[in-house]
Amino acid sequence: MLAAAGSLVSAIWAVFHLRTLLLAAVTFLFLTDYFKSRRPKNYPPGPRRLPFVGNLLHLDLERPHLSVQQFMKKYGNVISLDFGIMSSVIISSLPLIKEAFTRLDENFISRPILPIQKHIFNENGLIFSTGQTWKEQRRFALMTLRNFGLGKKSLEQRIQEEARYLVEAIKEEGGRPFDPHFKINNAVSNIICSITFGERFEYHDHQFLELLRLLDKATHLGSSLMVHLYNIFPWITKHLPGQHQTVIATWKKLKSYISDIIDNHRKDWDPDEPRDFIDAFLKEMTKYPDKTTTSFNEESLICSTLDLFLAGTETTSTTLRWALLYMALYPEVQEKVQAEIDRVIGQEKQPSLADRDSMPYTNAVVHEVQRMGNIIPLNVPRKVVVDTTLAGFHLPKESELALENNWPGLSSLFSSLLLCKTLPSSRQPMRS
């Protein structure tokens, strides 16, 4: 009897002890989250956050910019949002954006590195690098691109030549319905390829089409729910299957493709006569035998080349597809554009930048397409590097040590700055 009673007491104590531990653990987690979520005085306003998930339940993660629009109407042009454990400050309105990136540009010079970006690029390249690496790569890229024609007449001639190839490819369809997606991607990417790779690719080149498909896939899945969750809860999500794993695998294939191109360049590379961006980068690498003291290394070359390829392809080709869509939706606008083209350029001559001043209506339509399409409503984030006051709100500098600013956990991700442009939630009429 005593043994049974003892066993019963032990079982009750074990259950009670387990509950105590669980209660203590939950209490600790909630207190940790509470202290991390505290905000300094005059921090930008925003919707009330929930423990651990922040404002995720307030957002449409497939189209977060539409949710942001509603918050802007309620809280103003500077708001704060928590994406799980990551906090951000989002600004809108042109005057504030100008103030942040002209008068206060040095305060926002760095970028926060999200977990999936860290995994793929490891702070290499042009877009997702920061600090000294970003300065070195940006300076070198601008100088090299200018040397190979960026902003010069020679680049315009390459664009005109590629436009002829695109027109011929469209004519091959014989007037039948077709998807212009990859033809436009190919045409646009060939411009940047002529600078980075030193050559253009035929529209039926299967290997190059596969590269474009991989790039399209990585870009599309990059905004998926699982990628957002990976950036918020990487220690859990990295062990789970999902689209974030597909994104990582796709970028790995893209990097392998670029690595093969670089290897082919080395076979007939002449450092005294660089043909393209890759050749120029290889020459720059020879100036730094100790690769630990510079960002000019093989991995940085791969990432920078991919960044140029992505930036030079996706944005322009997406804008062109929006333009085709709007011309189909607004045939009366299309007729006016065509009439102005016929009057100023004619049917035989190729358009050039010199014609732009004589084509005010077409120029206005191009700008209207960019306004309505708005392909990057939330820009690439930056982070606050020094304590900053913007529109009367206090944005604390990033700090790995909580004691430096007395706001535990308010690190670079908690003071990230995103640019938010206005994107209509429903179809708007094109302004004429």
ABEGO torsion letter per residue (X at the ends): XAAAAAAAAAAAAAAAAAAAAAAAAAAAAAAAAAAAABBBBGBBBBBBBBBGAEAAAABBAABAAAAAAAAAAAAEABBBBBBEABBBBBBBEAAAAAAAAAAAAAAAABBBBBAAAAAAAGGBEAAABBEAAAAAAAAAAAAAAAAAGBGBAAAAAAAAAAAAAAAAAAAAAGGBBBBAAAAAAAAAAAAAAAAAAGBBBBAABAAAAAAAAAAAAAAAAAABAAAAAAAABAAAAAABBEAAAAAAAAAAAAAAAAAAAAAAAAAABBAABBABAAAAAAAAAAABABAAABABBAAAAAAAAAAAAAAAAAAAAAAAAAAAAAAAABAAAAAAAAAAAAAAAEAABBBBAAAAAABAAAAAAAAAAAAAAGABABBBBBBBABBBBBGGBBBBBBBABAAAAGBBGBBAAAABBBBBBBBBABBBBBBX
